[in-house]
């Protein structure tokens, strides 16, 4: 099994653990650390939508809270079973840019595996606000 497939499998598992009682839109993410560890995250909603946390940010924040260095994350897989294809929201794109390695790849998949797509950070957020 490829590392990309392992990441997507972990993202699928994470999507089963979401707390999404308002949108009914589960999303899971799996993050590859520099040491090869996979850390997952899922969306966690709140009745006040602005307090909701996306799966991508949940995975990144969990990794950093476990001692992994910002800027070292190699790849991320994102899975959402209720749409054909998903991509990170604008807020997540900005956080991905700041916390992942510059050459990191983000792979997204929905209910249609044939529609899976991978992006670089530059492709996800061209002309980004960046202090690096």
N, CA, C and O atoms as CSV, one atom per row, in Angstrom:
chain,resi,resn,atom,element,x,y,z
A,1,UNK,N,N,0.848,-1.179,0.000
A,1,UNK,CA,C,0.000,0.000,0.000
A,1,UNK,C,C,0.897,1.247,0.000
A,1,UNK,O,O,1.874,1.324,0.746
A,2,UNK,N,N,0.555,2.195,-0.830
A,2,UNK,CA,C,1.345,3.424,-0.911
A,2,UNK,C,C,1.074,4.324,0.290
A,2,UNK,O,O,0.056,4.198,0.971
A,3,UNK,N,N,2.001,5.220,0.526
A,3,UNK,CA,C,1.831,6.179,1.616
A,3,UNK,C,C,0.603,7.058,1.378
A,3,UNK,O,O,-0.117,7.392,2.319
A,4,UNK,N,N,0.367,7.429,0.118
A,4,UNK,CA,C,-0.806,8.233,-0.216
A,4,UNK,C,C,-2.088,7.477,0.115
A,4,UNK,O,O,-3.042,8.073,0.616
A,5,UNK,N,N,-2.125,6.162,-0.160
A,5,UNK,CA,C,-3.313,5.360,0.151
A,5,UNK,C,C,-3.488,5.219,1.658
A,5,UNK,O,O,-4.611,5.260,2.159
A,6,UNK,N,N,-2.373,5.050,2.390
A,6,UNK,CA,C,-2.463,4.981,3.848
A,6,UNK,C,C,-3.044,6.275,4.413
A,6,UNK,O,O,-3.885,6.243,5.311
A,7,UNK,N,N,-2.593,7.408,3.886
A,7,UNK,CA,C,-3.127,8.700,4.333
A,7,UNK,C,C,-4.625,8.788,4.069
A,7,UNK,O,O,-5.392,9.185,4.946
A,8,UNK,N,N,-5.041,8.416,2.855
A,8,UNK,CA,C,-6.469,8.501,2.522
A,8,UNK,C,C,-7.282,7.546,3.389
A,8,UNK,O,O,-8.381,7.896,3.820
A,9,UNK,N,N,-6.767,6.353,3.653
A,9,UNK,CA,C,-7.488,5.411,4.524
A,9,UNK,C,C,-7.672,6.001,5.918
A,9,UNK,O,O,-8.734,5.844,6.520
A,10,UNK,N,N,-6.649,6.678,6.436
A,10,UNK,CA,C,-6.766,7.311,7.751
A,10,UNK,C,C,-7.739,8.491,7.725
A,10,UNK,O,O,-8.456,8.728,8.698
A,11,UNK,N,N,-7.762,9.226,6.615
A,11,UNK,CA,C,-8.724,10.328,6.475
A,11,UNK,C,C,-10.150,9.780,6.459
A,11,UNK,O,O,-11.056,10.390,7.026
A,12,UNK,N,N,-10.349,8.647,5.822
A,12,UNK,CA,C,-11.683,8.019,5.790
A,12,UNK,C,C,-12.115,7.595,7.186
A,12,UNK,O,O,-13.273,7.775,7.564
A,13,UNK,N,N,-11.185,7.032,7.952
A,13,UNK,CA,C,-11.509,6.663,9.336
A,13,UNK,C,C,-11.861,7.902,10.162
A,13,UNK,O,O,-12.811,7.887,10.945
A,14,UNK,N,N,-11.095,8.964,9.981
A,14,UNK,CA,C,-11.355,10.202,10.717
A,14,UNK,C,C,-12.729,10.766,10.377
A,14,UNK,O,O,-13.398,11.324,11.246
A,15,UNK,N,N,-13.153,10.629,9.133
A,15,UNK,CA,C,-14.469,11.142,8.720
A,15,UNK,C,C,-15.607,10.431,9.448
A,15,UNK,O,O,-16.719,10.954,9.530
A,16,UNK,N,N,-15.330,9.249,9.971
A,16,UNK,CA,C,-16.348,8.506,10.731
A,16,UNK,C,C,-16.468,9.008,12.167
A,16,UNK,O,O,-17.405,8.647,12.879
A,17,UNK,N,N,-15.517,9.841,12.590
A,17,UNK,CA,C,-15.501,10.316,13.979
A,17,UNK,C,C,-15.929,11.777,14.128
A,17,UNK,O,O,-15.794,12.348,15.211
A,18,UNK,N,N,-16.433,12.377,13.080
A,18,UNK,CA,C,-16.763,13.793,13.148
A,18,UNK,C,C,-17.909,14.067,14.122
A,18,UNK,O,O,-18.696,13.183,14.463
A,19,UNK,N,N,-17.967,15.294,14.543
A,19,UNK,CA,C,-19.124,15.793,15.267
A,19,UNK,C,C,-19.729,16.841,14.338
A,19,UNK,O,O,-19.311,17.999,14.327
A,20,UNK,N,N,-20.724,16.411,13.558
A,20,UNK,CA,C,-21.319,17.309,12.556
A,20,UNK,C,C,-22.849,17.216,12.568
A,20,UNK,O,O,-23.465,16.904,11.549
A,21,UNK,N,N,-23.458,17.492,13.735
A,21,UNK,CA,C,-24.909,17.351,13.843
A,21,UNK,C,C,-25.711,18.443,13.128
A,21,UNK,O,O,-26.918,18.293,12.940
A,22,UNK,N,N,-25.069,19.520,12.734
A,22,UNK,CA,C,-25.783,20.644,12.115
A,22,UNK,C,C,-25.700,20.579,10.596
A,22,UNK,O,O,-26.715,20.718,9.913
A,23,UNK,N,N,-24.524,20.372,10.073
A,23,UNK,CA,C,-24.367,20.314,8.616
A,23,UNK,C,C,-24.558,18.907,8.067
A,23,UNK,O,O,-24.891,18.739,6.894
A,24,UNK,N,N,-24.352,17.903,8.899
A,24,UNK,CA,C,-24.372,16.508,8.445
A,24,UNK,C,C,-23.383,16.320,7.301
A,24,UNK,O,O,-23.653,15.596,6.343
A,25,UNK,N,N,-22.237,16.981,7.414
A,25,UNK,CA,C,-21.210,16.970,6.375
A,25,UNK,C,C,-19.880,16.537,6.996
A,25,UNK,O,O,-19.054,17.380,7.346
A,26,UNK,N,N,-19.672,15.219,7.132
A,26,UNK,CA,C,-18.438,14.743,7.757
A,26,UNK,C,C,-17.225,14.928,6.846
A,26,UNK,O,O,-17.292,14.710,5.636
A,27,UNK,N,N,-16.122,15.335,7.460
A,27,UNK,CA,C,-14.849,15.472,6.747
A,27,UNK,C,C,-13.750,14.936,7.658
A,27,UNK,O,O,-13.707,15.232,8.852
A,28,UNK,N,N,-12.864,14.139,7.062
A,28,UNK,CA,C,-11.712,13.630,7.781
A,28,UNK,C,C,-10.439,14.053,7.090
A,28,UNK,O,O,-10.419,14.238,5.873
A,29,UNK,N,N,-9.376,14.207,7.858
A,29,UNK,CA,C,-8.072,14.568,7.295
A,29,UNK,C,C,-7.001,13.727,7.968
A,29,UNK,O,O,-7.124,13.348,9.133
A,30,UNK,N,N,-5.946,13.441,7.209
A,30,UNK,CA,C,-4.798,12.726,7.742
A,30,UNK,C,C,-3.546,13.454,7.291
A,30,UNK,O,O,-3.401,13.792,6.116
A,31,UNK,N,N,-2.652,13.689,8.223
A,31,UNK,CA,C,-1.456,14.498,8.026
A,31,UNK,C,C,-0.214,13.630,8.177
A,31,UNK,O,O,-0.105,12.864,9.134
A,32,UNK,N,N,0.719,13.744,7.241
A,32,UNK,CA,C,1.973,13.014,7.308
A,32,UNK,C,C,3.049,13.906,7.906
A,32,UNK,O,O,3.360,14.966,7.363
A,33,UNK,N,N,3.614,13.473,9.026
A,33,UNK,CA,C,4.659,14.256,9.689
A,33,UNK,C,C,6.026,13.951,9.064
A,33,UNK,O,O,6.164,13.003,8.290
A,34,UNK,N,N,7.013,14.746,9.401
A,34,UNK,CA,C,8.370,14.556,8.892
A,34,UNK,C,C,8.945,13.207,9.326
A,34,UNK,O,O,9.787,12.639,8.631
A,35,UNK,N,N,8.493,12.695,10.471
A,35,UNK,CA,C,8.991,11.408,10.963
A,35,UNK,C,C,8.224,10.221,10.390
A,35,UNK,O,O,8.535,9.071,10.700
A,36,UNK,N,N,7.220,10.496,9.553
A,36,UNK,CA,C,6.447,9.424,8.934
A,36,UNK,C,C,5.199,9.028,9.692
A,36,UNK,O,O,4.475,8.127,9.271
A,37,UNK,N,N,4.941,9.693,10.807
A,37,UNK,CA,C,3.731,9.427,11.589
A,37,UNK,C,C,2.519,10.040,10.885
A,37,UNK,O,O,2.628,11.078,10.232
A,38,UNK,N,N,1.375,9.390,11.025
A,38,UNK,CA,C,0.132,9.925,10.470
A,38,UNK,C,C,-0.743,10.376,11.627
A,38,UNK,O,O,-1.019,9.611,12.551
A,39,UNK,N,N,-1.173,11.623,11.563
A,39,UNK,CA,C,-2.048,12.197,12.589
A,39,UNK,C,C,-3.329,12.628,11.904
A,39,UNK,O,O,-3.297,13.332,10.895
A,40,UNK,N,N,-4.450,12.207,12.449
A,40,UNK,CA,C,-5.729,12.514,11.814
A,40,UNK,C,C,-6.495,13.586,12.570
A,40,UNK,O,O,-6.198,13.908,13.720
A,41,UNK,N,N,-7.482,14.121,11.887
A,41,UNK,CA,C,-8.375,15.114,12.468
A,41,UNK,C,C,-9.716,15.044,11.759
A,41,UNK,O,O,-9.812,14.524,10.647
A,42,UNK,N,N,-10.730,15.557,12.391
A,42,UNK,CA,C,-12.062,15.578,11.777
A,42,UNK,C,C,-12.719,16.922,12.094
A,42,UNK,O,O,-12.278,17.659,12.976
A,43,UNK,N,N,-13.782,17.216,11.353
A,43,UNK,CA,C,-14.485,18.460,11.642
A,43,UNK,C,C,-15.294,18.300,12.926
A,43,UNK,O,O,-15.904,17.262,13.182
A,44,UNK,N,N,-15.274,19.361,13.717
A,44,UNK,CA,C,-16.011,19.406,14.973
A,44,UNK,C,C,-16.838,20.681,14.940
A,44,UNK,O,O,-16.306,21.791,14.975
A,45,UNK,N,N,-18.153,20.499,14.873
A,45,UNK,CA,C,-19.046,21.646,14.728
A,45,UNK,C,C,-19.494,22.200,16.067
A,45,UNK,O,O,-19.338,21.580,17.119
A,46,UNK,N,N,-20.052,23.384,15.982
A,46,UNK,CA,C,-20.666,24.049,17.106
A,46,UNK,C,C,-21.909,24.738,16.570
A,46,UNK,O,O,-21.938,25.155,15.412
A,47,UNK,N,N,-22.921,24.860,17.391
A,47,UNK,CA,C,-24.154,25.500,16.938
A,47,UNK,C,C,-23.885,26.926,16.438
A,47,UNK,O,O,-24.604,27.430,15.576
A,48,UNK,N,N,-22.866,27.557,16.973
A,48,UNK,CA,C,-22.393,28.836,16.465
A,48,UNK,C,C,-21.321,28.505,15.425
A,48,UNK,O,O,-20.163,28.281,15.777
A,49,UNK,N,N,-21.703,28.475,14.154
A,49,UNK,CA,C,-20.839,27.953,13.094
A,49,UNK,C,C,-19.428,28.536,13.093
A,49,UNK,O,O,-18.487,27.837,12.716
A,50,UNK,N,N,-19.253,29.759,13.490
A,50,UNK,CA,C,-17.928,30.362,13.508
A,50,UNK,C,C,-16.972,29.676,14.469
A,50,UNK,O,O,-15.757,29.846,14.362
A,51,UNK,N,N,-17.501,28.910,15.399
A,51,UNK,CA,C,-16.675,28.193,16.365
A,51,UNK,C,C,-16.361,26.770,15.910
A,51,UNK,O,O,-15.704,26.020,16.632
A,52,UNK,N,N,-16.818,26.399,14.732
A,52,UNK,CA,C,-16.551,25.081,14.163
A,52,UNK,C,C,-15.094,24.988,13.731
A,52,UNK,O,O,-14.505,25.980,13.301
A,53,UNK,N,N,-14.515,23.803,13.844
A,53,UNK,CA,C,-13.142,23.587,13.390
A,53,UNK,C,C,-13.151,22.533,12.283
A,53,UNK,O,O,-13.745,21.465,12.433
A,54,UNK,N,N,-12.499,22.843,11.192
A,54,UNK,CA,C,-12.419,21.938,10.045
A,54,UNK,C,C,-11.460,20.783,10.334
A,54,UNK,O,O,-10.615,20.876,11.224
A,55,UNK,N,N,-11.597,19.708,9.581
A,55,UNK,CA,C,-10.753,18.526,9.744
A,55,UNK,C,C,-9.280,18.841,9.509
A,55,UNK,O,O,-8.411,18.345,10.227
A,56,UNK,N,N,-9.003,19.663,8.505
A,56,UNK,CA,C,-7.615,19.991,8.168
A,56,UNK,C,C,-6.919,20.678,9.332
A,56,UNK,O,O,-5.808,20.308,9.713
A,57,UNK,N,N,-7.583,21.681,9.891
A,57,UNK,CA,C,-6.992,22.409,11.012
A,57,UNK,C,C,-6.929,21.533,12.257
A,57,UNK,O,O,-5.981,21.632,13.035
A,58,UNK,N,N,-7.928,20.679,12.454
A,58,UNK,CA,C,-7.900,19.765,13.603
A,58,UNK,C,C,-6.662,18.873,13.553
A,58,UNK,O,O,-6.003,18.675,14.574
A,59,UNK,N,N,-6.340,18.332,12.377
A,59,UNK,CA,C,-5.164,17.465,12.233
A,59,UNK,C,C,-3.878,18.249,12.481
A,59,UNK,O,O,-2.996,17.788,13.205
A,60,UNK,N,N,-3.772,19.420,11.886
A,60,UNK,CA,C,-2.569,20.241,12.063
A,60,UNK,C,C,-2.383,20.664,13.518
A,60,UNK,O,O,-1.278,20.574,14.054
A,61,UNK,N,N,-3.449,21.119,14.154
A,61,UNK,CA,C,-3.352,21.571,15.536
A,61,UNK,C,C,-3.012,20.405,16.470
A,61,UNK,O,O,-2.256,20.573,17.426
A,62,UNK,N,N,-3.577,19.217,16.187
A,62,UNK,CA,C,-3.261,18.042,16.997
A,62,UNK,C,C,-1.779,17.698,16.860
A,62,UNK,O,O,-1.118,17.393,17.853
A,63,UNK,N,N,-1.258,17.745,15.639
A,63,UNK,CA,C,0.157,17.417,15.413
A,63,UNK,C,C,1.073,18.382,16.153
A,63,UNK,O,O,2.044,17.965,16.784
A,64,UNK,N,N,0.768,19.645,16.076
A,64,UNK,CA,C,1.602,20.641,16.757
A,64,UNK,C,C,1.498,20.471,18.271
A,64,UNK,O,O,2.498,20.596,18.978
A,65,UNK,N,N,0.300,20.188,18.772
A,65,UNK,CA,C,0.140,20.005,20.218
A,65,UNK,C,C,0.862,18.749,20.708
A,65,UNK,O,O,1.155,18.627,21.897
A,66,UNK,N,N,1.152,17.811,19.789
A,66,UNK,CA,C,1.892,16.599,20.141
A,66,UNK,C,C,3.398,16.772,19.959
A,66,UNK,O,O,4.159,15.819,20.130
A,67,UNK,N,N,3.831,17.988,19.612
A,67,UNK,CA,C,5.247,18.280,19.553
A,67,UNK,C,C,5.885,18.273,18.177
A,67,UNK,O,O,7.100,18.438,18.069
A,68,UNK,N,N,5.106,18.088,17.125
A,68,UNK,CA,C,5.660,18.119,15.771
A,68,UNK,C,C,5.873,19.571,15.339
A,68,UNK,O,O,5.067,20.447,15.653
A,69,UNK,N,N,6.950,19.810,14.626
A,69,UNK,CA,C,7.345,21.168,14.259
A,69,UNK,C,C,6.505,21.731,13.121
A,69,UNK,O,O,6.335,21.068,12.097
A,70,UNK,N,N,5.980,22.938,13.280
A,70,UNK,CA,C,5.294,23.600,12.171
A,70,UNK,C,C,6.251,23.731,10.984
A,70,UNK,O,O,7.444,23.974,11.163
A,71,UNK,N,N,5.729,23.572,9.802
A,71,UNK,CA,C,6.528,23.692,8.589
A,71,UNK,C,C,7.159,22.390,8.146
A,71,UNK,O,O,7.834,22.353,7.117
A,72,UNK,N,N,6.955,21.320,8.897
A,72,UNK,CA,C,7.603,20.049,8.574
A,72,UNK,C,C,6.656,19.000,7.986
A,72,UNK,O,O,7.100,17.915,7.612
A,73,UNK,N,N,5.386,19.301,7.901
A,73,UNK,CA,C,4.412,18.303,7.474
A,73,UNK,C,C,4.478,18.107,5.962
A,73,UNK,O,O,4.449,19.073,5.200
A,74,UNK,N,N,4.567,16.852,5.539
A,74,UNK,CA,C,4.862,16.515,4.147
A,74,UNK,C,C,3.644,16.424,3.238
A,74,UNK,O,O,3.709,16.797,2.067
A,75,UNK,N,N,2.537,15.931,3.773
A,75,UNK,CA,C,1.360,15.694,2.930
A,75,UNK,C,C,0.114,15.632,3.799
A,75,UNK,O,O,0.182,15.416,5.009
A,76,UNK,N,N,-1.028,15.828,3.146
A,76,UNK,CA,C,-2.311,15.691,3.823
A,76,UNK,C,C,-3.308,15.067,2.854
A,76,UNK,O,O,-3.316,15.370,1.661
A,77,UNK,N,N,-4.150,14.188,3.396
A,77,UNK,CA,C,-5.274,13.638,2.639
A,77,UNK,C,C,-6.552,14.122,3.311
A,77,UNK,O,O,-6.642,14.158,4.538
A,78,UNK,N,N,-7.530,14.489,2.508
A,78,UNK,CA,C,-8.814,14.978,3.010
A,78,UNK,C,C,-9.909,14.165,2.345
A,78,UNK,O,O,-9.878,13.940,1.135
A,79,UNK,N,N,-10.887,13.719,3.144
A,79,UNK,CA,C,-11.959,12.873,2.621
A,79,UNK,C,C,-13.314,13.378,3.111
A,79,UNK,O,O,-13.496,13.666,4.294
A,80,UNK,N,N,-14.256,13.478,2.182
A,80,UNK,CA,C,-15.634,13.861,2.507
A,80,UNK,C,C,-16.574,12.938,1.732
A,80,UNK,O,O,-16.671,13.055,0.510
A,81,UNK,N,N,-17.259,12.034,2.406
A,81,UNK,CA,C,-18.051,11.020,1.714
A,81,UNK,C,C,-19.339,11.509,1.051
A,81,UNK,O,O,-19.927,10.777,0.255
A,82,UNK,N,N,-19.786,12.712,1.354
A,82,UNK,CA,C,-21.089,13.159,0.842
A,82,UNK,C,C,-21.022,14.039,-0.400
A,82,UNK,O,O,-22.051,14.532,-0.862
A,83,UNK,N,N,-19.812,14.245,-0.952
A,83,UNK,CA,C,-19.656,15.022,-2.187
A,83,UNK,C,C,-18.692,14.267,-3.101
A,83,UNK,O,O,-17.910,13.437,-2.637
A,84,UNK,N,N,-18.752,14.559,-4.398
A,84,UNK,CA,C,-17.870,13.878,-5.347
A,84,UNK,C,C,-16.412,14.254,-5.125
A,84,UNK,O,O,-15.529,13.406,-5.249
A,85,UNK,N,N,-16.152,15.509,-4.801
A,85,UNK,CA,C,-14.795,15.986,-4.563
A,85,UNK,C,C,-14.852,17.140,-3.580
A,85,UNK,O,O,-15.806,17.918,-3.574
A,86,UNK,N,N,-13.838,17.245,-2.760
A,86,UNK,CA,C,-13.759,18.336,-1.779
A,86,UNK,C,C,-12.422,19.036,-1.937
A,86,UNK,O,O,-11.471,18.460,-2.465
A,87,UNK,N,N,-12.350,20.267,-1.486
A,87,UNK,CA,C,-11.077,20.972,-1.379
A,87,UNK,C,C,-11.144,21.815,-0.114
A,87,UNK,O,O,-12.234,22.135,0.360
A,88,UNK,N,N,-9.987,22.178,0.438
A,88,UNK,CA,C,-9.980,22.946,1.686
A,88,UNK,C,C,-10.635,24.317,1.532
A,88,UNK,O,O,-10.559,24.936,0.470
A,89,UNK,N,N,-11.275,24.780,2.595
A,89,UNK,CA,C,-11.862,26.117,2.600
A,89,UNK,C,C,-10.738,27.159,2.632
A,89,UNK,O,O,-9.571,26.805,2.803
A,90,UNK,N,N,-11.076,28.405,2.472
A,90,UNK,CA,C,-10.076,29.478,2.447
A,90,UNK,C,C,-9.283,29.584,3.734
A,90,UNK,O,O,-8.066,29.760,3.698
A,91,UNK,N,N,-9.953,29.479,4.867
A,91,UNK,CA,C,-9.247,29.564,6.150
A,91,UNK,C,C,-8.243,28.422,6.279
A,91,UNK,O,O,-7.116,28.634,6.726
A,92,UNK,N,N,-8.642,27.226,5.894
A,92,UNK,CA,C,-7.733,26.081,5.978
A,92,UNK,C,C,-6.567,26.235,5.009
A,92,UNK,O,O,-5.440,25.860,5.333
A,93,UNK,N,N,-6.824,26.776,3.835
A,93,UNK,CA,C,-5.741,26.974,2.869
A,93,UNK,C,C,-4.659,27.880,3.461
A,93,UNK,O,O,-3.468,27.617,3.297
A,94,UNK,N,N,-5.070,28.933,4.140
A,94,UNK,CA,C,-4.090,29.843,4.746
A,94,UNK,C,C,-3.307,29.139,5.848
A,94,UNK,O,O,-2.093,29.317,5.954
A,95,UNK,N,N,-3.985,28.344,6.668
A,95,UNK,CA,C,-3.316,27.622,7.748
A,95,UNK,C,C,-2.390,26.553,7.172
A,95,UNK,O,O,-1.272,26.377,7.657
A,96,UNK,N,N,-2.844,25.843,6.147
A,96,UNK,CA,C,-1.995,24.844,5.488
A,96,UNK,C,C,-0.707,25.490,4.991
A,96,UNK,O,O,0.380,24.942,5.174
A,97,UNK,N,N,-0.829,26.641,4.371
A,97,UNK,CA,C,0.331,27.334,3.822
A,97,UNK,C,C,1.351,27.648,4.914
A,97,UNK,O,O,2.554,27.490,4.707
A,98,UNK,N,N,0.877,28.087,6.061
A,98,UNK,CA,C,1.787,28.474,7.130
A,98,UNK,C,C,2.395,27.290,7.874
A,98,UNK,O,O,3.551,27.351,8.292
A,99,UNK,N,N,1.622,26.204,8.045
A,99,UNK,CA,C,2.072,25.124,8.915
A,99,UNK,C,C,2.663,23.914,8.206
A,99,UNK,O,O,3.319,23.094,8.847
A,100,UNK,N,N,2.451,23.783,6.907
A,100,UNK,CA,C,2.989,22.622,6.192
A,100,UNK,C,C,4.302,22.969,5.505
A,100,UNK,O,O,4.633,24.143,5.342
A,101,UNK,N,N,5.051,21.938,5.099
A,101,UNK,CA,C,6.285,22.144,4.350
A,101,UNK,C,C,5.945,22.815,3.022
A,101,UNK,O,O,4.860,22.603,2.479
A,102,UNK,N,N,6.849,23.608,2.508
A,102,UNK,CA,C,6.599,24.375,1.272
A,102,UNK,C,C,6.276,23.478,0.081
A,102,UNK,O,O,5.531,23.885,-0.811
A,103,UNK,N,N,6.833,22.247,0.054
A,103,UNK,CA,C,6.595,21.347,-1.074
A,103,UNK,C,C,5.526,20.291,-0.778
A,103,UNK,O,O,5.420,19.296,-1.495
A,104,UNK,N,N,4.738,20.506,0.276
A,104,UNK,CA,C,3.703,19.544,0.663
A,104,UNK,C,C,2.621,19.437,-0.406
A,104,UNK,O,O,2.346,20.384,-1.142
A,105,UNK,N,N,2.017,18.250,-0.465
A,105,UNK,CA,C,0.929,17.988,-1.402
A,105,UNK,C,C,-0.325,17.664,-0.604
A,105,UNK,O,O,-0.264,16.947,0.395
A,106,UNK,N,N,-1.456,18.190,-1.044
A,106,UNK,CA,C,-2.753,17.942,-0.418
A,106,UNK,C,C,-3.602,17.166,-1.416
A,106,UNK,O,O,-3.856,17.634,-2.526
A,107,UNK,N,N,-4.036,15.977,-1.011
A,107,UNK,CA,C,-4.860,15.118,-1.873
A,107,UNK,C,C,-6.267,15.056,-1.295
A,107,UNK,O,O,-6.452,14.811,-0.103
A,108,UNK,N,N,-7.247,15.279,-2.150
A,108,UNK,CA,C,-8.642,15.325,-1.711
A,108,UNK,C,C,-9.466,14.282,-2.458
A,108,UNK,O,O,-9.247,14.003,-3.637
A,109,UNK,N,N,-10.419,13.720,-1.726
A,109,UNK,CA,C,-11.300,12.724,-2.327
A,109,UNK,C,C,-12.673,12.817,-1.700
A,109,UNK,O,O,-12.822,13.105,-0.512
A,110,UNK,N,N,-13.661,12.569,-2.518
A,110,UNK,CA,C,-15.027,12.496,-2.044
A,110,UNK,C,C,-15.586,11.117,-2.338
A,110,UNK,O,O,-14.854,10.128,-2.344
A,111,UNK,N,N,-16.878,11.058,-2.579
A,111,UNK,CA,C,-17.540,9.779,-2.813
A,111,UNK,C,C,-17.123,9.126,-4.125
A,111,UNK,O,O,-17.322,7.924,-4.303
A,112,UNK,N,N,-16.558,9.885,-5.032
A,112,UNK,CA,C,-16.119,9.358,-6.325
A,112,UNK,C,C,-14.587,9.289,-6.351
A,112,UNK,O,O,-13.936,10.294,-6.635
A,113,UNK,N,N,-14.000,8.118,-6.060
A,113,UNK,CA,C,-12.532,8.016,-6.035
A,113,UNK,C,C,-11.873,8.438,-7.352
A,113,UNK,O,O,-10.723,8.875,-7.351
A,114,UNK,N,N,-12.577,8.314,-8.456
A,114,UNK,CA,C,-12.021,8.718,-9.751
A,114,UNK,C,C,-11.840,10.232,-9.833
A,114,UNK,O,O,-11.070,10.723,-10.659
A,115,UNK,N,N,-12.548,10.970,-8.980
A,115,UNK,CA,C,-12.452,12.430,-8.994
A,115,UNK,C,C,-11.382,12.933,-8.023
A,115,UNK,O,O,-11.255,14.141,-7.822
A,116,UNK,N,N,-10.616,12.029,-7.421
A,116,UNK,CA,C,-9.559,12.420,-6.489
A,116,UNK,C,C,-8.611,13.398,-7.168
A,116,UNK,O,O,-8.319,13.283,-8.358
A,117,UNK,N,N,-8.135,14.369,-6.379
A,117,UNK,CA,C,-7.260,15.390,-6.957
A,117,UNK,C,C,-6.194,15.795,-5.942
A,117,UNK,O,O,-6.450,15.828,-4.739
A,118,UNK,N,N,-5.016,16.096,-6.433
A,118,UNK,CA,C,-3.916,16.560,-5.589
A,118,UNK,C,C,-3.494,17.951,-6.016
A,118,UNK,O,O,-3.495,18.287,-7.200
A,119,UNK,N,N,-3.130,18.761,-5.015
A,119,UNK,CA,C,-2.674,20.122,-5.249
A,119,UNK,C,C,-1.414,20.385,-4.456
A,119,UNK,O,O,-1.191,19.769,-3.414
A,120,UNK,N,N,-0.591,21.290,-4.941
A,120,UNK,CA,C,0.492,21.849,-4.133
A,120,UNK,C,C,-0.115,23.015,-3.354
A,120,UNK,O,O,-1.226,23.457,-3.649
A,121,UNK,N,N,0.614,23.504,-2.370
A,121,UNK,CA,C,0.120,24.654,-1.611
A,121,UNK,C,C,-0.005,25.888,-2.507
A,121,UNK,O,O,-0.946,26.667,-2.356
A,122,UNK,N,N,0.920,26.071,-3.422
A,122,UNK,CA,C,0.861,27.209,-4.351
A,122,UNK,C,C,-0.392,27.134,-5.231
A,122,UNK,O,O,-1.002,28.159,-5.532
A,123,UNK,N,N,-0.766,25.940,-5.635
A,123,UNK,CA,C,-1.974,25.781,-6.445
A,123,UNK,C,C,-3.237,26.056,-5.626
A,123,UNK,O,O,-4.212,26.598,-6.144
A,124,UNK,N,N,-3.213,25.682,-4.357
A,124,UNK,CA,C,-4.378,25.915,-3.503
A,124,UNK,C,C,-4.559,27.382,-3.145
A,124,UNK,O,O,-5.685,27.855,-2.989
A,125,UNK,N,N,-3.445,28.103,-3.016
A,125,UNK,CA,C,-3.537,29.488,-2.585
A,125,UNK,C,C,-2.502,30.345,-3.316
A,125,UNK,O,O,-1.509,30.774,-2.729
A,126,UNK,N,N,-2.750,30.583,-4.601
A,126,UNK,CA,C,-1.787,31.398,-5.357
A,126,UNK,C,C,-1.789,32.840,-4.850
A,126,UNK,O,O,-2.834,33.384,-4.491
A,127,UNK,N,N,-0.613,33.443,-4.829
A,127,UNK,CA,C,-0.509,34.817,-4.377
A,127,UNK,C,C,-0.859,35.004,-2.915
A,127,UNK,O,O,-1.352,36.057,-2.511
A,128,UNK,N,N,-0.598,33.967,-2.120
A,128,UNK,CA,C,-1.018,33.967,-0.718
A,128,UNK,C,C,-0.326,35.031,0.102
A,128,UNK,O,O,0.790,35.452,-0.203
A,129,UNK,N,N,-1.015,35.462,1.158
A,129,UNK,CA,C,-0.400,36.316,2.172
A,129,UNK,C,C,0.591,35.439,2.903
A,129,UNK,O,O,0.200,34.456,3.532
A,130,UNK,N,N,1.868,35.777,2.834
A,130,UNK,CA,C,2.897,34.901,3.356
A,130,UNK,C,C,4.073,35.730,3.844
A,130,UNK,O,O,4.601,36.561,3.105
A,131,UNK,N,N,4.479,35.508,5.070
A,131,UNK,CA,C,5.598,36.269,5.621
A,131,UNK,C,C,6.910,35.498,5.549
A,131,UNK,O,O,7.922,35.957,6.080
A,132,UNK,N,N,6.911,34.354,4.910
A,132,UNK,CA,C,8.112,33.509,4.867
A,132,UNK,C,C,8.983,33.856,3.693
A,132,UNK,O,O,10.034,33.245,3.501
